[in-house]
Amino acid sequence: MTKLDDRFYTVPELAADLGITPRTIRFYEQKGLVNPQRAGTTRVYTRQDRAKMLIILRGKRLGFSLREIADYLDLYGADPTQAEQIRMLLGQVRERMSDLEEQRQALDVTLDELREIEQQSIDALKEKGLDPVS
């Protein structure tokens, strides 16, 4: 019986497990974010590689750049207390939230302007006796 820590994944297995394509895994490998071991000519990924992939995928989903994710991963095994990693993450999260708040404000302004134009267009059509729905 294999211990959980000894579990290895091939590219297709890891892709299926994470719900991504093998090409995505190869892309992150090419960027140096994950470094699989070799079993002959087959690349195999450990549980730690899988954990890194989860961090990468989450980071991308949250809008972090590959550079930011790479910097975070560089600290992954370097600091046993993970204090530096957590501080870096906290700073990146706060910066990302600030960026998203700015984007939200810009979207709110744009939506307000579009609603105003929509209402002006409806009013103009009504003034001409036309149906604004069509």
C-alpha positions as a Markdown table, in Angstrom:
| # | Residue | x | y | z |
|---|---|---|---|---|
| 1 | Met | 0.0 | 0.0 | 0.0 |
| 2 | Thr | 1.3 | 3.4 | -1.0 |
| 3 | Lys | 1.4 | 6.2 | 1.6 |
| 4 | Leu | -0.5 | 9.4 | 0.6 |
| 5 | Asp | 2.8 | 11.3 | 0.6 |
| 6 | Asp | 4.2 | 8.9 | -2.0 |
| 7 | Arg | 1.4 | 9.6 | -4.5 |
| 8 | Phe | 2.6 | 10.6 | -8.0 |
| 9 | Tyr | 0.6 | 12.0 | -10.9 |
| 10 | Thr | 1.3 | 11.9 | -14.6 |
| 11 | Val | 0.4 | 15.0 | -16.6 |
| 12 | Pro | -3.0 | 13.6 | -17.7 |
| 13 | Glu | -3.8 | 12.4 | -14.2 |
| 14 | Leu | -2.9 | 15.8 | -12.6 |
| 15 | Ala | -4.8 | 17.7 | -15.3 |
| 16 | Ala | -7.9 | 15.5 | -14.8 |
| 17 | Asp | -7.6 | 15.9 | -11.0 |
| 18 | Leu | -7.4 | 19.7 | -11.2 |
| 19 | Gly | -9.9 | 20.1 | -14.0 |
| 20 | Ile | -7.4 | 21.7 | -16.4 |
| 21 | Thr | -5.7 | 20.7 | -19.6 |
| 22 | Pro | -2.4 | 19.0 | -19.8 |
| 23 | Arg | -1.3 | 22.0 | -21.9 |
| 24 | Thr | -1.9 | 24.3 | -18.9 |
| 25 | Ile | 0.4 | 22.1 | -16.7 |
| 26 | Arg | 3.1 | 22.2 | -19.4 |
| 27 | Phe | 2.8 | 26.0 | -19.6 |
| 28 | Tyr | 3.4 | 26.5 | -15.9 |
| 29 | Glu | 6.2 | 23.9 | -16.1 |
| 30 | Gln | 7.8 | 25.9 | -19.0 |
| 31 | Lys | 7.5 | 29.1 | -16.9 |
| 32 | Gly | 9.4 | 27.3 | -14.1 |
| 33 | Leu | 6.6 | 27.4 | -11.6 |
| 34 | Val | 6.5 | 23.6 | -11.2 |
| 35 | Asn | 9.4 | 21.2 | -11.8 |
| 36 | Pro | 8.2 | 17.6 | -12.1 |
| 37 | Gln | 10.4 | 14.6 | -11.5 |
| 38 | Arg | 11.1 | 12.1 | -14.2 |
| 39 | Ala | 10.3 | 8.4 | -14.2 |
| 40 | Gly | 12.1 | 7.4 | -17.4 |
| 41 | Thr | 10.6 | 9.7 | -20.1 |
| 42 | Thr | 7.4 | 10.4 | -18.1 |
| 43 | Arg | 7.1 | 13.5 | -16.1 |
| 44 | Val | 5.6 | 12.8 | -12.7 |
| 45 | Tyr | 4.2 | 15.3 | -10.1 |
| 46 | Thr | 4.2 | 14.9 | -6.4 |
| 47 | Arg | 1.6 | 16.0 | -3.8 |
| 48 | Gln | 3.7 | 19.1 | -3.3 |
| 49 | Asp | 3.6 | 19.8 | -7.1 |
| 50 | Arg | -0.1 | 19.4 | -7.0 |
| 51 | Ala | -0.3 | 21.9 | -4.0 |
| 52 | Lys | 1.8 | 24.3 | -6.0 |
| 53 | Met | -0.5 | 23.9 | -9.0 |
| 54 | Leu | -3.5 | 24.7 | -6.8 |
| 55 | Ile | -1.7 | 27.9 | -5.6 |
| 56 | Ile | -0.9 | 28.9 | -9.2 |
| 57 | Leu | -4.5 | 28.3 | -10.4 |
| 58 | Arg | -6.0 | 30.2 | -7.5 |
| 59 | Gly | -3.5 | 33.1 | -7.9 |
| 60 | Lys | -4.4 | 33.4 | -11.6 |
| 61 | Arg | -8.1 | 33.2 | -10.8 |
| 62 | Leu | -7.7 | 36.0 | -8.3 |
| 63 | Gly | -5.8 | 38.1 | -10.9 |
| 64 | Phe | -2.2 | 37.8 | -9.7 |
| 65 | Ser | 0.6 | 37.9 | -12.3 |
| 66 | Leu | 2.9 | 35.0 | -13.0 |
| 67 | Arg | 5.7 | 37.0 | -11.5 |
| 68 | Glu | 3.8 | 37.6 | -8.3 |
| 69 | Ile | 2.9 | 33.9 | -8.1 |
| 70 | Ala | 6.5 | 32.9 | -8.8 |
| 71 | Asp | 7.7 | 35.2 | -6.0 |
| 72 | Tyr | 5.3 | 33.7 | -3.6 |
| 73 | Leu | 6.2 | 30.1 | -4.6 |
| 74 | Asp | 9.9 | 30.9 | -4.2 |
| 75 | Leu | 9.2 | 31.4 | -0.5 |
| 76 | Tyr | 7.1 | 28.2 | -0.3 |
| 77 | Gly | 9.9 | 26.0 | 1.0 |
| 78 | Ala | 12.4 | 28.7 | 2.0 |
| 79 | Asp | 10.8 | 29.8 | 5.3 |
| 80 | Pro | 9.7 | 27.0 | 7.7 |
| 81 | Thr | 7.6 | 29.4 | 9.7 |
| 82 | Gln | 6.0 | 30.7 | 6.4 |
| 83 | Ala | 5.9 | 34.2 | 8.0 |
| 84 | Glu | 7.6 | 35.9 | 5.1 |
| 85 | Gln | 5.3 | 34.0 | 2.7 |
| 86 | Ile | 2.2 | 35.1 | 4.6 |
| 87 | Arg | 3.4 | 38.7 | 4.8 |
| 88 | Met | 4.0 | 38.8 | 1.0 |
| 89 | Leu | 0.6 | 37.2 | 0.4 |
| 90 | Leu | -1.0 | 39.8 | 2.7 |
| 91 | Gly | 0.6 | 42.7 | 0.8 |
| 92 | Gln | -0.4 | 41.2 | -2.6 |
| 93 | Val | -3.9 | 40.6 | -1.5 |
| 94 | Arg | -4.3 | 44.1 | -0.2 |
| 95 | Glu | -2.9 | 45.6 | -3.4 |
| 96 | Arg | -5.2 | 43.4 | -5.5 |
| 97 | Met | -8.2 | 44.4 | -3.4 |
| 98 | Ser | -7.3 | 48.1 | -3.9 |
| 99 | Asp | -7.0 | 47.6 | -7.7 |
| 100 | Leu | -10.4 | 45.8 | -7.8 |
| 101 | Glu | -12.0 | 48.6 | -5.7 |
| 102 | Glu | -10.7 | 51.2 | -8.2 |
| 103 | Gln | -12.1 | 49.0 | -11.1 |
| 104 | Arg | -15.4 | 48.7 | -9.4 |
| 105 | Gln | -15.7 | 52.5 | -9.0 |
| 106 | Ala | -14.8 | 53.0 | -12.6 |
| 107 | Leu | -17.5 | 50.5 | -13.6 |
| 108 | Asp | -20.0 | 52.2 | -11.4 |
| 109 | Val | -19.3 | 55.6 | -13.2 |
| 110 | Thr | -19.5 | 53.9 | -16.6 |
| 111 | Leu | -22.8 | 52.2 | -15.7 |
| 112 | Asp | -24.3 | 55.4 | -14.4 |
| 113 | Glu | -23.4 | 57.2 | -17.7 |
| 114 | Leu | -24.8 | 54.3 | -19.8 |
| 115 | Arg | -28.1 | 54.4 | -17.8 |
| 116 | Glu | -28.3 | 58.1 | -18.4 |
| 117 | Ile | -27.8 | 57.7 | -22.1 |
| 118 | Glu | -30.3 | 54.9 | -22.2 |
| 119 | Gln | -32.9 | 57.1 | -20.5 |
| 120 | Gln | -32.2 | 60.0 | -22.8 |
| 121 | Ser | -32.6 | 57.7 | -25.8 |
| 122 | Ile | -35.9 | 56.3 | -24.5 |
| 123 | Asp | -37.2 | 59.9 | -23.8 |
| 124 | Ala | -36.2 | 61.0 | -27.3 |
| 125 | Leu | -38.0 | 58.1 | -28.9 |
| 126 | Lys | -41.1 | 58.7 | -26.8 |
| 127 | Glu | -41.0 | 62.4 | -27.8 |
| 128 | Lys | -41.1 | 61.4 | -31.4 |
| 129 | Gly | -44.1 | 59.1 | -30.7 |
| 130 | Leu | -42.0 | 56.0 | -31.3 |
| 131 | Asp | -41.9 | 52.8 | -29.2 |
| 132 | Pro | -38.5 | 52.6 | -27.4 |
| 133 | Val | -38.8 | 48.8 | -26.9 |
| 134 | Ser | -38.1 | 47.8 | -30.6 |
